[in-house]
Amino acid sequence: MTVSVRLFAAARAAAGVGEVQVDPGSLGTILRALESDHPSLAEVFPRCSYLVDGVAVHGDPDEITVSDGLELDVLPPFAGG
């Protein structure tokens, strides 16, 4: 059972990878596990938006369930013109 986490822009740079597989659970649990493996993500996550299977999620990360087989996209703010 896994969740595919895709990291973009600053999140990808902070982790040094673009995609990781994690155990399903709450968004909060997943983010804490990623921070444990890649401590520099702790500085990026507070500014990020999150999509679960392409749908933006909002609210308490510990109340958002990310089930087996789903994709979680971590999207830092994008800059550019």
HTML snippet that shows the backbone in 3Dmol.js (N, CA, C, O; Angstrom):
<script src="https://3Dmol.org/build/3Dmol-min.js"></script>
<div id="view" style="width:600px;height:400px;position:relative"></div>
<script>
const pdb = `
ATOM      1  N   MET A   1       0.841  -1.176   0.000  1.00  0.00           N
ATOM      2  CA  MET A   1       0.000   0.000   0.000  1.00  0.00           C
ATOM      3  C   MET A   1       0.887   1.240   0.000  1.00  0.00           C
ATOM      4  O   MET A   1       1.699   1.429   0.906  1.00  0.00           O
ATOM      5  N   THR A   2       0.733   2.077  -1.010  1.00  0.00           N
ATOM      6  CA  THR A   2       1.555   3.282  -1.079  1.00  0.00           C
ATOM      7  C   THR A   2       0.781   4.457  -1.664  1.00  0.00           C
ATOM      8  O   THR A   2      -0.234   4.297  -2.343  1.00  0.00           O
ATOM      9  N   VAL A   3       1.298   5.626  -1.374  1.00  0.00           N
ATOM     10  CA  VAL A   3       0.855   6.884  -1.957  1.00  0.00           C
ATOM     11  C   VAL A   3       2.054   7.440  -2.716  1.00  0.00           C
ATOM     12  O   VAL A   3       3.165   7.461  -2.186  1.00  0.00           O
ATOM     13  N   SER A   4       1.843   7.886  -3.938  1.00  0.00           N
ATOM     14  CA  SER A   4       2.900   8.542  -4.708  1.00  0.00           C
ATOM     15  C   SER A   4       2.866  10.030  -4.392  1.00  0.00           C
ATOM     16  O   SER A   4       1.846  10.692  -4.587  1.00  0.00           O
ATOM     17  N   VAL A   5       3.981  10.548  -3.905  1.00  0.00           N
ATOM     18  CA  VAL A   5       4.094  11.973  -3.597  1.00  0.00           C
ATOM     19  C   VAL A   5       4.988  12.601  -4.653  1.00  0.00           C
ATOM     20  O   VAL A   5       6.147  12.217  -4.809  1.00  0.00           O
ATOM     21  N   ARG A   6       4.440  13.568  -5.375  1.00  0.00           N
ATOM     22  CA  ARG A   6       5.209  14.277  -6.393  1.00  0.00           C
ATOM     23  C   ARG A   6       5.563  15.654  -5.847  1.00  0.00           C
ATOM     24  O   ARG A   6       4.697  16.415  -5.416  1.00  0.00           O
ATOM     25  N   LEU A   7       6.852  15.954  -5.878  1.00  0.00           N
ATOM     26  CA  LEU A   7       7.374  17.209  -5.343  1.00  0.00           C
ATOM     27  C   LEU A   7       7.776  18.114  -6.498  1.00  0.00           C
ATOM     28  O   LEU A   7       8.460  17.677  -7.423  1.00  0.00           O
ATOM     29  N   PHE A   8       7.354  19.372  -6.449  1.00  0.00           N
ATOM     30  CA  PHE A   8       7.623  20.312  -7.526  1.00  0.00           C
ATOM     31  C   PHE A   8       8.435  21.498  -7.021  1.00  0.00           C
ATOM     32  O   PHE A   8       8.397  21.842  -5.840  1.00  0.00           O
ATOM     33  N   ALA A   9       9.168  22.113  -7.941  1.00  0.00           N
ATOM     34  CA  ALA A   9       9.893  23.373  -7.720  1.00  0.00           C
ATOM     35  C   ALA A   9      10.734  23.332  -6.445  1.00  0.00           C
ATOM     36  O   ALA A   9      11.607  22.474  -6.314  1.00  0.00           O
ATOM     37  N   ALA A  10      10.486  24.246  -5.506  1.00  0.00           N
ATOM     38  CA  ALA A  10      11.305  24.350  -4.291  1.00  0.00           C
ATOM     39  C   ALA A  10      11.228  23.087  -3.436  1.00  0.00           C
ATOM     40  O   ALA A  10      12.198  22.745  -2.759  1.00  0.00           O
ATOM     41  N   ALA A  11      10.099  22.395  -3.456  1.00  0.00           N
ATOM     42  CA  ALA A  11       9.983  21.148  -2.686  1.00  0.00           C
ATOM     43  C   ALA A  11      10.900  20.083  -3.278  1.00  0.00           C
ATOM     44  O   ALA A  11      11.561  19.343  -2.549  1.00  0.00           O
ATOM     45  N   ARG A  12      10.932  20.016  -4.579  1.00  0.00           N
ATOM     46  CA  ARG A  12      11.826  19.066  -5.254  1.00  0.00           C
ATOM     47  C   ARG A  12      13.284  19.396  -4.948  1.00  0.00           C
ATOM     48  O   ARG A  12      14.079  18.497  -4.674  1.00  0.00           O
ATOM     49  N   ALA A  13      13.636  20.670  -4.991  1.00  0.00           N
ATOM     50  CA  ALA A  13      15.009  21.083  -4.695  1.00  0.00           C
ATOM     51  C   ALA A  13      15.372  20.771  -3.248  1.00  0.00           C
ATOM     52  O   ALA A  13      16.484  20.322  -2.972  1.00  0.00           O
ATOM     53  N   ALA A  14      14.453  21.002  -2.332  1.00  0.00           N
ATOM     54  CA  ALA A  14      14.728  20.756  -0.912  1.00  0.00           C
ATOM     55  C   ALA A  14      14.913  19.274  -0.621  1.00  0.00           C
ATOM     56  O   ALA A  14      15.756  18.901   0.194  1.00  0.00           O
ATOM     57  N   ALA A  15      14.131  18.427  -1.283  1.00  0.00           N
ATOM     58  CA  ALA A  15      14.207  16.986  -1.033  1.00  0.00           C
ATOM     59  C   ALA A  15      15.297  16.315  -1.857  1.00  0.00           C
ATOM     60  O   ALA A  15      15.823  15.273  -1.466  1.00  0.00           O
ATOM     61  N   GLY A  16      15.634  16.905  -2.989  1.00  0.00           N
ATOM     62  CA  GLY A  16      16.615  16.290  -3.870  1.00  0.00           C
ATOM     63  C   GLY A  16      16.045  15.181  -4.730  1.00  0.00           C
ATOM     64  O   GLY A  16      16.788  14.476  -5.413  1.00  0.00           O
ATOM     65  N   VAL A  17      14.726  15.020  -4.702  1.00  0.00           N
ATOM     66  CA  VAL A  17      14.038  14.018  -5.520  1.00  0.00           C
ATOM     67  C   VAL A  17      12.710  14.610  -5.981  1.00  0.00           C
ATOM     68  O   VAL A  17      12.186  15.540  -5.368  1.00  0.00           O
ATOM     69  N   GLY A  18      12.180  14.070  -7.051  1.00  0.00           N
ATOM     70  CA  GLY A  18      10.916  14.555  -7.576  1.00  0.00           C
ATOM     71  C   GLY A  18       9.715  13.738  -7.181  1.00  0.00           C
ATOM     72  O   GLY A  18       8.584  14.219  -7.252  1.00  0.00           O
ATOM     73  N   GLU A  19       9.944  12.501  -6.762  1.00  0.00           N
ATOM     74  CA  GLU A  19       8.819  11.636  -6.386  1.00  0.00           C
ATOM     75  C   GLU A  19       9.281  10.632  -5.348  1.00  0.00           C
ATOM     76  O   GLU A  19      10.392  10.106  -5.419  1.00  0.00           O
ATOM     77  N   VAL A  20       8.410  10.377  -4.383  1.00  0.00           N
ATOM     78  CA  VAL A  20       8.672   9.364  -3.362  1.00  0.00           C
ATOM     79  C   VAL A  20       7.395   8.579  -3.112  1.00  0.00           C
ATOM     80  O   VAL A  20       6.293   9.057  -3.382  1.00  0.00           O
ATOM     81  N   GLN A  21       7.555   7.388  -2.603  1.00  0.00           N
ATOM     82  CA  GLN A  21       6.435   6.539  -2.215  1.00  0.00           C
ATOM     83  C   GLN A  21       6.367   6.513  -0.691  1.00  0.00           C
ATOM     84  O   GLN A  21       7.381   6.314  -0.022  1.00  0.00           O
ATOM     85  N   VAL A  22       5.171   6.713  -0.149  1.00  0.00           N
ATOM     86  CA  VAL A  22       4.987   6.700   1.299  1.00  0.00           C
ATOM     87  C   VAL A  22       3.767   5.857   1.640  1.00  0.00           C
ATOM     88  O   VAL A  22       2.965   5.515   0.771  1.00  0.00           O
ATOM     89  N   ASP A  23       3.646   5.531   2.920  1.00  0.00           N
ATOM     90  CA  ASP A  23       2.463   4.818   3.388  1.00  0.00           C
ATOM     91  C   ASP A  23       1.264   5.758   3.398  1.00  0.00           C
ATOM     92  O   ASP A  23       1.421   6.950   3.661  1.00  0.00           O
ATOM     93  N   PRO A  24       0.061   5.239   3.116  1.00  0.00           N
ATOM     94  CA  PRO A  24      -1.129   6.077   3.201  1.00  0.00           C
ATOM     95  C   PRO A  24      -1.374   6.520   4.643  1.00  0.00           C
ATOM     96  O   PRO A  24      -0.877   5.904   5.586  1.00  0.00           O
ATOM     97  N   GLY A  25      -2.132   7.576   4.796  1.00  0.00           N
ATOM     98  CA  GLY A  25      -2.461   8.103   6.121  1.00  0.00           C
ATOM     99  C   GLY A  25      -2.977   9.517   5.979  1.00  0.00           C
ATOM    100  O   GLY A  25      -3.399   9.926   4.898  1.00  0.00           O
ATOM    101  N   SER A  26      -2.944  10.259   7.061  1.00  0.00           N
ATOM    102  CA  SER A  26      -3.376  11.653   6.974  1.00  0.00           C
ATOM    103  C   SER A  26      -2.300  12.469   6.262  1.00  0.00           C
ATOM    104  O   SER A  26      -1.129  12.090   6.232  1.00  0.00           O
ATOM    105  N   LEU A  27      -2.717  13.583   5.698  1.00  0.00           N
ATOM    106  CA  LEU A  27      -1.756  14.478   5.059  1.00  0.00           C
ATOM    107  C   LEU A  27      -0.703  14.913   6.069  1.00  0.00           C
ATOM    108  O   LEU A  27       0.480  14.987   5.737  1.00  0.00           O
ATOM    109  N   GLY A  28      -1.118  15.199   7.294  1.00  0.00           N
ATOM    110  CA  GLY A  28      -0.176  15.609   8.330  1.00  0.00           C
ATOM    111  C   GLY A  28       0.866  14.551   8.620  1.00  0.00           C
ATOM    112  O   GLY A  28       2.050  14.860   8.750  1.00  0.00           O
ATOM    113  N   THR A  29       0.434  13.304   8.723  1.00  0.00           N
ATOM    114  CA  THR A  29       1.358  12.197   8.979  1.00  0.00           C
ATOM    115  C   THR A  29       2.351  12.050   7.833  1.00  0.00           C
ATOM    116  O   THR A  29       3.541  11.833   8.059  1.00  0.00           O
ATOM    117  N   ILE A  30       1.862  12.167   6.615  1.00  0.00           N
ATOM    118  CA  ILE A  30       2.731  12.045   5.441  1.00  0.00           C
ATOM    119  C   ILE A  30       3.751  13.180   5.411  1.00  0.00           C
ATOM    120  O   ILE A  30       4.931  12.945   5.150  1.00  0.00           O
ATOM    121  N   LEU A  31       3.307  14.402   5.675  1.00  0.00           N
ATOM    122  CA  LEU A  31       4.238  15.540   5.657  1.00  0.00           C
ATOM    123  C   LEU A  31       5.300  15.404   6.740  1.00  0.00           C
ATOM    124  O   LEU A  31       6.467  15.714   6.503  1.00  0.00           O
ATOM    125  N   ARG A  32       4.909  14.943   7.925  1.00  0.00           N
ATOM    126  CA  ARG A  32       5.894  14.746   8.999  1.00  0.00           C
ATOM    127  C   ARG A  32       6.901  13.659   8.631  1.00  0.00           C
ATOM    128  O   ARG A  32       8.085  13.787   8.941  1.00  0.00           O
ATOM    129  N   ALA A  33       6.450  12.598   7.979  1.00  0.00           N
ATOM    130  CA  ALA A  33       7.362  11.531   7.547  1.00  0.00           C
ATOM    131  C   ALA A  33       8.345  12.062   6.502  1.00  0.00           C
ATOM    132  O   ALA A  33       9.533  11.741   6.542  1.00  0.00           O
ATOM    133  N   LEU A  34       7.849  12.867   5.575  1.00  0.00           N
ATOM    134  CA  LEU A  34       8.730  13.452   4.562  1.00  0.00           C
ATOM    135  C   LEU A  34       9.743  14.400   5.191  1.00  0.00           C
ATOM    136  O   LEU A  34      10.910  14.410   4.801  1.00  0.00           O
ATOM    137  N   GLU A  35       9.302  15.199   6.163  1.00  0.00           N
ATOM    138  CA  GLU A  35      10.226  16.103   6.863  1.00  0.00           C
ATOM    139  C   GLU A  35      11.293  15.323   7.617  1.00  0.00           C
ATOM    140  O   GLU A  35      12.440  15.762   7.708  1.00  0.00           O
ATOM    141  N   SER A  36      10.922  14.172   8.155  1.00  0.00           N
ATOM    142  CA  SER A  36      11.885  13.339   8.875  1.00  0.00           C
ATOM    143  C   SER A  36      12.977  12.838   7.932  1.00  0.00           C
ATOM    144  O   SER A  36      14.153  12.800   8.293  1.00  0.00           O
ATOM    145  N   ASP A  37      12.574  12.454   6.721  1.00  0.00           N
ATOM    146  CA  ASP A  37      13.535  11.956   5.728  1.00  0.00           C
ATOM    147  C   ASP A  37      14.294  13.083   5.021  1.00  0.00           C
ATOM    148  O   ASP A  37      15.432  12.896   4.590  1.00  0.00           O
ATOM    149  N   HIS A  38      13.662  14.242   4.908  1.00  0.00           N
ATOM    150  CA  HIS A  38      14.234  15.386   4.181  1.00  0.00           C
ATOM    151  C   HIS A  38      13.977  16.651   5.006  1.00  0.00           C
ATOM    152  O   HIS A  38      13.049  17.398   4.698  1.00  0.00           O
ATOM    153  N   PRO A  39      14.775  16.906   6.044  1.00  0.00           N
ATOM    154  CA  PRO A  39      14.510  18.006   6.982  1.00  0.00           C
ATOM    155  C   PRO A  39      14.335  19.381   6.335  1.00  0.00           C
ATOM    156  O   PRO A  39      13.618  20.221   6.879  1.00  0.00           O
ATOM    157  N   SER A  40      14.959  19.626   5.212  1.00  0.00           N
ATOM    158  CA  SER A  40      14.835  20.945   4.585  1.00  0.00           C
ATOM    159  C   SER A  40      13.419  21.215   4.059  1.00  0.00           C
ATOM    160  O   SER A  40      13.079  22.361   3.765  1.00  0.00           O
ATOM    161  N   LEU A  41      12.600  20.175   3.940  1.00  0.00           N
ATOM    162  CA  LEU A  41      11.218  20.381   3.510  1.00  0.00           C
ATOM    163  C   LEU A  41      10.405  21.149   4.547  1.00  0.00           C
ATOM    164  O   LEU A  41       9.396  21.764   4.203  1.00  0.00           O
ATOM    165  N   ALA A  42      10.825  21.124   5.802  1.00  0.00           N
ATOM    166  CA  ALA A  42      10.096  21.832   6.863  1.00  0.00           C
ATOM    167  C   ALA A  42       9.985  23.325   6.561  1.00  0.00           C
ATOM    168  O   ALA A  42       9.020  23.966   6.976  1.00  0.00           O
ATOM    169  N   GLU A  43      10.953  23.880   5.850  1.00  0.00           N
ATOM    170  CA  GLU A  43      10.910  25.298   5.494  1.00  0.00           C
ATOM    171  C   GLU A  43      10.006  25.570   4.295  1.00  0.00           C
ATOM    172  O   GLU A  43       9.536  26.692   4.111  1.00  0.00           O
ATOM    173  N   VAL A  44       9.766  24.557   3.493  1.00  0.00           N
ATOM    174  CA  VAL A  44       8.990  24.724   2.262  1.00  0.00           C
ATOM    175  C   VAL A  44       7.502  24.446   2.490  1.00  0.00           C
ATOM    176  O   VAL A  44       6.654  25.170   1.968  1.00  0.00           O
ATOM    177  N   PHE A  45       7.179  23.417   3.256  1.00  0.00           N
ATOM    178  CA  PHE A  45       5.792  22.967   3.410  1.00  0.00           C
ATOM    179  C   PHE A  45       4.805  24.054   3.840  1.00  0.00           C
ATOM    180  O   PHE A  45       3.686  24.064   3.326  1.00  0.00           O
ATOM    181  N   PRO A  46       5.149  24.966   4.746  1.00  0.00           N
ATOM    182  CA  PRO A  46       4.146  25.960   5.166  1.00  0.00           C
ATOM    183  C   PRO A  46       3.638  26.854   4.030  1.00  0.00           C
ATOM    184  O   PRO A  46       2.560  27.438   4.145  1.00  0.00           O
ATOM    185  N   ARG A  47       4.386  26.967   2.954  1.00  0.00           N
ATOM    186  CA  ARG A  47       3.992  27.821   1.826  1.00  0.00           C
ATOM    187  C   ARG A  47       3.324  27.032   0.699  1.00  0.00           C
ATOM    188  O   ARG A  47       2.906  27.618  -0.300  1.00  0.00           O
ATOM    189  N   CYS A  48       3.220  25.724   0.848  1.00  0.00           N
ATOM    190  CA  CYS A  48       2.760  24.867  -0.245  1.00  0.00           C
ATOM    191  C   CYS A  48       1.244  24.730  -0.301  1.00  0.00           C
ATOM    192  O   CYS A  48       0.529  24.931   0.680  1.00  0.00           O
ATOM    193  N   SER A  49       0.792  24.377  -1.502  1.00  0.00           N
ATOM    194  CA  SER A  49      -0.570  23.901  -1.727  1.00  0.00           C
ATOM    195  C   SER A  49      -0.468  22.406  -1.983  1.00  0.00           C
ATOM    196  O   SER A  49       0.573  21.906  -2.410  1.00  0.00           O
ATOM    197  N   TYR A  50      -1.568  21.697  -1.715  1.00  0.00           N
ATOM    198  CA  TYR A  50      -1.556  20.242  -1.850  1.00  0.00           C
ATOM    199  C   TYR A  50      -2.750  19.792  -2.681  1.00  0.00           C
ATOM    200  O   TYR A  50      -3.873  20.266  -2.508  1.00  0.00           O
ATOM    201  N   LEU A  51      -2.470  18.862  -3.586  1.00  0.00           N
ATOM    202  CA  LEU A  51      -3.518  18.246  -4.394  1.00  0.00           C
ATOM    203  C   LEU A  51      -3.521  16.754  -4.113  1.00  0.00           C
ATOM    204  O   LEU A  51      -2.469  16.116  -4.117  1.00  0.00           O
ATOM    205  N   VAL A  52      -4.699  16.197  -3.869  1.00  0.00           N
ATOM    206  CA  VAL A  52      -4.850  14.754  -3.724  1.00  0.00           C
ATOM    207  C   VAL A  52      -5.630  14.279  -4.940  1.00  0.00           C
ATOM    208  O   VAL A  52      -6.800  14.620  -5.116  1.00  0.00           O
ATOM    209  N   ASP A  53      -4.969  13.490  -5.773  1.00  0.00           N
ATOM    210  CA  ASP A  53      -5.529  13.048  -7.050  1.00  0.00           C
ATOM    211  C   ASP A  53      -6.092  14.217  -7.858  1.00  0.00           C
ATOM    212  O   ASP A  53      -7.174  14.126  -8.437  1.00  0.00           O
ATOM    213  N   GLY A  54      -5.337  15.315  -7.884  1.00  0.00           N
ATOM    214  CA  GLY A  54      -5.693  16.457  -8.704  1.00  0.00           C
ATOM    215  C   GLY A  54      -6.686  17.425  -8.094  1.00  0.00           C
ATOM    216  O   GLY A  54      -7.054  18.412  -8.731  1.00  0.00           O
ATOM    217  N   VAL A  55      -7.130  17.164  -6.868  1.00  0.00           N
ATOM    218  CA  VAL A  55      -8.105  18.028  -6.203  1.00  0.00           C
ATOM    219  C   VAL A  55      -7.424  18.759  -5.054  1.00  0.00           C
ATOM    220  O   VAL A  55      -6.816  18.131  -4.187  1.00  0.00           O
ATOM    221  N   ALA A  56      -7.526  20.091  -5.046  1.00  0.00           N
ATOM    222  CA  ALA A  56      -6.920  20.881  -3.972  1.00  0.00           C
ATOM    223  C   ALA A  56      -7.582  20.538  -2.641  1.00  0.00           C
ATOM    224  O   ALA A  56      -8.804  20.419  -2.551  1.00  0.00           O
ATOM    225  N   VAL A  57      -6.755  20.382  -1.612  1.00  0.00           N
ATOM    226  CA  VAL A  57      -7.266  20.110  -0.269  1.00  0.00           C
ATOM    227  C   VAL A  57      -6.874  21.260   0.649  1.00  0.00           C
ATOM    228  O   VAL A  57      -5.813  21.864   0.494  1.00  0.00           O
ATOM    229  N   HIS A  58      -7.745  21.551   1.603  1.00  0.00           N
ATOM    230  CA  HIS A  58      -7.551  22.653   2.537  1.00  0.00           C
ATOM    231  C   HIS A  58      -7.981  22.185   3.918  1.00  0.00           C
ATOM    232  O   HIS A  58      -8.736  21.222   4.051  1.00  0.00           O
ATOM    233  N   GLY A  59      -7.500  22.863   4.933  1.00  0.00           N
ATOM    234  CA  GLY A  59      -7.910  22.549   6.294  1.00  0.00           C
ATOM    235  C   GLY A  59      -6.807  21.876   7.077  1.00  0.00           C
ATOM    236  O   GLY A  59      -5.641  21.896   6.683  1.00  0.00           O
ATOM    237  N   ASP A  60      -7.190  21.282   8.188  1.00  0.00           N
ATOM    238  CA  ASP A  60      -6.257  20.623   9.100  1.00  0.00           C
ATOM    239  C   ASP A  60      -5.641  19.411   8.410  1.00  0.00           C
ATOM    240  O   ASP A  60      -6.362  18.475   8.064  1.00  0.00           O
ATOM    241  N   PRO A  61      -4.323  19.405   8.201  1.00  0.00           N
ATOM    242  CA  PRO A  61      -3.680  18.269   7.527  1.00  0.00           C
ATOM    243  C   PRO A  61      -3.908  16.933   8.229  1.00  0.00           C
ATOM    244  O   PRO A  61      -3.894  15.886   7.583  1.00  0.00           O
ATOM    245  N   ASP A  62      -4.117  16.961   9.535  1.00  0.00           N
ATOM    246  CA  ASP A  62      -4.354  15.706  10.247  1.00  0.00           C
ATOM    247  C   ASP A  62      -5.766  15.172  10.036  1.00  0.00           C
ATOM    248  O   ASP A  62      -6.063  14.041  10.422  1.00  0.00           O
ATOM    249  N   GLU A  63      -6.636  15.968   9.430  1.00  0.00           N
ATOM    250  CA  GLU A  63      -8.012  15.551   9.145  1.00  0.00           C
ATOM    251  C   GLU A  63      -8.216  15.177   7.677  1.00  0.00           C
ATOM    252  O   GLU A  63      -9.316  14.789   7.282  1.00  0.00           O
ATOM    253  N   ILE A  64      -7.167  15.290   6.872  1.00  0.00           N
ATOM    254  CA  ILE A  64      -7.254  14.986   5.437  1.00  0.00           C
ATOM    255  C   ILE A  64      -6.622  13.622   5.195  1.00  0.00           C
ATOM    256  O   ILE A  64      -5.429  13.435   5.438  1.00  0.00           O
ATOM    257  N   THR A  65      -7.415  12.674   4.719  1.00  0.00           N
ATOM    258  CA  THR A  65      -6.933  11.317   4.484  1.00  0.00           C
ATOM    259  C   THR A  65      -6.418  11.175   3.057  1.00  0.00           C
ATOM    260  O   THR A  65      -7.066  11.592   2.097  1.00  0.00           O
ATOM    261  N   VAL A  66      -5.241  10.576   2.946  1.00  0.00           N
ATOM    262  CA  VAL A  66      -4.663  10.268   1.637  1.00  0.00           C
ATOM    263  C   VAL A  66      -4.572   8.743   1.571  1.00  0.00           C
ATOM    264  O   VAL A  66      -3.707   8.132   2.197  1.00  0.00           O
ATOM    265  N   SER A  67      -5.472   8.147   0.808  1.00  0.00           N
ATOM    266  CA  SER A  67      -5.630   6.691   0.781  1.00  0.00           C
ATOM    267  C   SER A  67      -4.657   6.010  -0.172  1.00  0.00           C
ATOM    268  O   SER A  67      -4.043   6.643  -1.031  1.00  0.00           O
ATOM    269  N   ASP A  68      -4.539   4.706   0.009  1.00  0.00           N
ATOM    270  CA  ASP A  68      -3.684   3.863  -0.822  1.00  0.00           C
ATOM    271  C   ASP A  68      -3.994   4.074  -2.301  1.00  0.00           C
ATOM    272  O   ASP A  68      -5.155   4.127  -2.707  1.00  0.00           O
ATOM    273  N   GLY A  69      -2.940   4.194  -3.091  1.00  0.00           N
ATOM    274  CA  GLY A  69      -3.078   4.298  -4.534  1.00  0.00           C
ATOM    275  C   GLY A  69      -3.287   5.709  -5.062  1.00  0.00           C
ATOM    276  O   GLY A  69      -3.275   5.921  -6.275  1.00  0.00           O
ATOM    277  N   LEU A  70      -3.478   6.677  -4.172  1.00  0.00           N
ATOM    278  CA  LEU A  70      -3.686   8.050  -4.619  1.00  0.00           C
ATOM    279  C   LEU A  70      -2.358   8.762  -4.836  1.00  0.00           C
ATOM    280  O   LEU A  70      -1.308   8.308  -4.380  1.00  0.00           O
ATOM    281  N   GLU A  71      -2.426   9.889  -5.542  1.00  0.00           N
ATOM    282  CA  GLU A  71      -1.251  10.740  -5.747  1.00  0.00           C
ATOM    283  C   GLU A  71      -1.409  12.012  -4.932  1.00  0.00           C
ATOM    284  O   GLU A  71      -2.487  12.603  -4.877  1.00  0.00           O
ATOM    285  N   LEU A  72      -0.324  12.423  -4.304  1.00  0.00           N
ATOM    286  CA  LEU A  72      -0.272  13.678  -3.567  1.00  0.00           C
ATOM    287  C   LEU A  72       0.739  14.577  -4.260  1.00  0.00           C
ATOM    288  O   LEU A  72       1.910  14.221  -4.390  1.00  0.00           O
ATOM    289  N   ASP A  73       0.284  15.746  -4.705  1.00  0.00           N
ATOM    290  CA  ASP A  73       1.175  16.723  -5.327  1.00  0.00           C
ATOM    291  C   ASP A  73       1.471  17.829  -4.327  1.00  0.00           C
ATOM    292  O   ASP A  73       0.560  18.380  -3.710  1.00  0.00           O
ATOM    293  N   VAL A  74       2.746  18.150  -4.172  1.00  0.00           N
ATOM    294  CA  VAL A  74       3.203  19.213  -3.274  1.00  0.00           C
ATOM    295  C   VAL A  74       3.651  20.376  -4.151  1.00  0.00           C
ATOM    296  O   VAL A  74       4.639  20.277  -4.880  1.00  0.00           O
ATOM    297  N   LEU A  75       2.906  21.486  -4.070  1.00  0.00           N
ATOM    298  CA  LEU A  75       3.114  22.613  -4.975  1.00  0.00           C
ATOM    299  C   LEU A  75       3.502  23.874  -4.211  1.00  0.00           C
ATOM    300  O   LEU A  75       2.640  24.539  -3.637  1.00  0.00           O
ATOM    301  N   PRO A  76       4.785  24.208  -4.197  1.00  0.00           N
ATOM    302  CA  PRO A  76       5.197  25.487  -3.626  1.00  0.00           C
ATOM    303  C   PRO A  76       4.698  26.624  -4.519  1.00  0.00           C
ATOM    304  O   PRO A  76       4.317  26.384  -5.665  1.00  0.00           O
ATOM    305  N   PRO A  77       4.697  27.853  -4.011  1.00  0.00           N
ATOM    306  CA  PRO A  77       4.318  28.975  -4.879  1.00  0.00           C
ATOM    307  C   PRO A  77       5.286  29.062  -6.064  1.00  0.00           C
ATOM    308  O   PRO A  77       6.495  28.885  -5.913  1.00  0.00           O
ATOM    309  N   PHE A  78       4.739  29.330  -7.212  1.00  0.00           N
ATOM    310  CA  PHE A  78       5.560  29.463  -8.410  1.00  0.00           C
ATOM    311  C   PHE A  78       5.821  30.937  -8.674  1.00  0.00           C
ATOM    312  O   PHE A  78       4.949  31.779  -8.461  1.00  0.00           O
ATOM    313  N   ALA A  79       7.008  31.240  -9.132  1.00  0.00           N
ATOM    314  CA  ALA A  79       7.366  32.616  -9.475  1.00  0.00           C
ATOM    315  C   ALA A  79       7.576  32.699 -10.976  1.00  0.00           C
ATOM    316  O   ALA A  79       7.813  31.689 -11.640  1.00  0.00           O
ATOM    317  N   GLY A  80       7.491  33.845 -11.475  1.00  0.00           N
ATOM    318  CA  GLY A  80       7.745  34.012 -12.899  1.00  0.00           C
ATOM    319  C   GLY A  80       6.883  35.111 -13.468  1.00  0.00           C
ATOM    320  O   GLY A  80       6.138  35.785 -12.756  1.00  0.00           O
ATOM    321  N   GLY A  81       7.001  35.270 -14.737  1.00  0.00           N
ATOM    322  CA  GLY A  81       6.240  36.346 -15.345  1.00  0.00           C
ATOM    323  C   GLY A  81       5.751  36.006 -16.695  1.00  0.00           C
ATOM    324  O   GLY A  81       5.089  36.823 -17.336  1.00  0.00           O
TER     325      GLY A  81
END
`;
const viewer = $3Dmol.createViewer("view");
viewer.addModel(pdb, "pdb");
viewer.setStyle({}, {cartoon: {color: "spectrum"}});
viewer.zoomTo();
viewer.render();
</script>
